Each structure stands twice: as C-alpha cells, then as structure tokens.
Amino acid sequence: MDVRALCLGVLSFGDTSGYGIRKSVEDWFGHFAHASLGAIYPALAKAVARGEIEVVGPGDVSLEKRVFRLTEIGREALVASVSAASGEEVLRSPFLTAMFFAHLVEMDDVNRVVDERLAGLRREQRRLRGLPSAEMTEGQRFTIRYAMAMTGAAIAFMEREGRAMVTAINREKTGGF
C-alpha cells in the first residue's frame, strides 16, 4: 500500500491534521509500513489535488496544521487500493543485507549489527504490547497480533540461532573450520 493510501486510511477514521496523520501512520502502521515526512506531505497535497481529501481546517497554514477530511472519491480510492492488495509481503532489510555480506566486515561490526537488531526487535515488541488493542477493529488487532508473532519469532531466532550463526561467521573468517 502506498503512502497516499495510508493517509486515506487514517482519514477513514475521522478528520485530523497533517501532524495527526503523520503520528497515526507511525503509531498504527509502524509494524508493517513506513512513510517518511518527505513522503506524507506530498501525498496529502496530491490527494487534495485529486479530490480524495478536502481541507476542513485552516487552509492558510502548513500541511502539518491543516485539518483534512476524506471525501467519497478518497474512500473509493482507499477501497480500490485495499481491494487490489495481494497476499505478498515485502521485506527490505538493511540488517539482512549487512548479514549477507558479514564476511567482508570486522566481527565487531557484525556483533554490533546483531545486538542492534535484537534490541530493536525487543523495543518493537514492547511498543506492540502497549498499543490499545481494546479500542481497535478486528482487522487492526489482526495486524498487531501478526506483528507480535513475527517479532517474537525473530527474537527467538536471534537468541537461539543468531548467536550460533555469528560464531560460524567468525570461524569462517578466521579459517577455523
């Protein structure tokens, strides 16, 4: 789902400001989608130009402070985007890329990247557990539970097999096989 559709999705729950959209994208979708500031505000401007959203708050302020409302055109665009989604999951991981080329870097860097990834997974797990699931739709709860399962599995892998793999990388680098 693209950034514009994420913005439309946030607005499907009610009017909010550009800042509110940005915050909701981070809070609601952080476990499965990413949208930078440099992408959100241009997406909002395009959605306004397409008639998918309208400005209902002060129009003479920055996009961050304007209040937006989803239009019927926007609702249809959101439904079309969600309906066109596939079961594919896309993973782009700087961590996995670094590990793929671990044979090229110092072991201190390999260990640092592994430690950072494990710490990041634990932070994400805490964040997910802290989300107000009682106030969510079943679809929203599905995404949270799915993300918790994936994060838990990644932590378990890192704790059990990840360290053994780092040891194997080190043996390979030092010719210890």
Secondary structure, 3 states (H helix, E strand, C coil): CCHHHHHHHHHCCCCEEHHHHHHHHHHHHCCCCCCCHHHHHHHHHHHHHCCCEEECCCCCCCCCCCEEEECHHHHHHHHHHHHCCCCCCCCCCHHHHHHHCHHHCCHHHHHHHHHHHHHHHHHHHHHHHCCCHHHCCHHHHHHHHHHHHHHHHHHHHHHHHHHHHHHHHHHHHHCCC
